[in-house]
Amino acid sequence: MKFTPILAVAALAAVLGNVQPAQAETKAENDARMGWFREARFGMFIHWGLYAVPAGEWKGKKYGGGVEWLQSLANIPVAEYTPLLEKFNPVKYDAEEWVRLAKDAGMKYIVITTKHHDGFCLWDSAQTDWDIGATPYKKDLLKPLADACAKQGIRLCFYHSIMDWHHPEWGDKAAWRGNAATAKPDMDKFSAYLKAQLDELLAYKPGILWFDGEWEKAWTHERGVDLYNYLLEKSPALIVNNRVDKGRNGMAGFNTGSQFKGDYCTPEQEIPASGLPGVDWESCMTMNNTWGYSAHDNKWKSTEMLVRNLIDIASKGGNYLLNVGPTSEGLIPAPSVERLQGIAAWMKVNGAAIHGTTASPFSKTPDWGRCTTRSLPDGNTRLYLHVFNWPADGRLVLNGLTNEGLKASLLAKPGDALKITSADGSLTIAVPAQAADPLATVIVLDVKGAAKVQ
């Protein structure tokens, strides 16, 4: 999706409403439940399923866009799609390696597609045979990932599609879908199936249930409210995204009214022009042009772009959910690994400028880069200045910052103090002649009190 201009903050606030926490939950309880998510700032999305076998090609035709939608893109009848079960055998799957890649890159959580729109499940569900148990591999794919995440200190979270092209009781039909034979589908039966599968997934103790596929008319606001409340009653610490309900504004992802459920908003393939105080949100984005594995999509974003996306999102108070699409053998593609390793090198030095930070105090995006902040125990504020455009004259000017500057240094060289001067309602830092990092050099600036920008 191309970037869609986002409304100014005041206008966005008027249409957004508040993202609703659980019923009767106090602000303090909501803050406690959402705390780890707000600290994390960075996670890994994993799109994996039967669609990795054809890898974006069907009967000699190559498909672009989201190849995890291949069954729909190519209008593949269920009788032709089902044999993919026999070809899905991820013998090279190494859950510990996947988690290590995520952890090294500074990612604090992983969201994996337990079931995408084609209805195929990555675990051996008692509710269906349309799952990993029917493949040559047979073994649960989620349990090794759960164990690796627990071992390495990463939170495991689950994507789960509400829309289900395979289930006979899903209410919206299409001729090619596996559910098309049921003339009068029963959505109550489908909701019971959905809840039964989610009960199975809750046994893995996920941090988030990340829903999708809520837009078809069979799924209603009332069903979304019911499911949200059901899950929070079962697992009070669980976080649920806003796609459980009907309120998100398309790819922009922000709820259009306060009546809709969901703990955070979900922009897709775009970064809002500005964040919104008091609203939790997460931009999910791909490394190339597709979510699932495509053998022919080589339009990879650069490591610089990915790092700067992370910085941009954190500077606006959001989280970045960056996707990988493993092969049917269970390998994360080499270009994805290369980029994760590049991000890891940057985060090893600069992670403190991302994790646990809050949005920039600058209402206008600085022309030199971005800013994240951290409140210090003594009441002062630490500004992390992510410099994309290094000043040729050796002077980084922070227009409108009126606080007294206490100290400044490169994050990579904390012992080397940089000179600070103040004049005419701005603060200037004398910087070295060259940037320390071509992706983004981070300067740490401590100022007295809460940051104030005119």
Secondary structure, DSSP 4 states (H G I P E B T S, - for coil): ----PPPPHHHHHHHH-PPB-STT--HHHHHHHHHHHHHH-EEEEE--SGGGTTTTEETTEE--S-GGGHHHHTT--HHHHGGGGGG---TT--HHHHHHHHHHTT--EEEEEEE-TT--BSS--TT-SSBGGGSSS-S-SHHHHHHHHHHHT-EEEEEEES--SS-TT-S---TTSTTTT-SS--HHHHHHHHHHHHHHHHTT--SEEEEE---STTS-HHHHHHHHHHHHHH-TT-EEBGGGSS-B-GGG--BSSTTSB-SBB--BS---SS--TT--BEEEE-SSS-SS--SS---PPPHHHHHHHHHHHHHTT-EEEEEE---TTS---HHHHHHHHHHHHHHHHHGGGTTT-B--S-SS--TTEEEEEEE-TTS-EEEEEEESS--TTSEEEEETB-SPEEEEEETTEEEEE--EEEETTEEEEE--SS-S-SS-EEEEEEESSS--B-
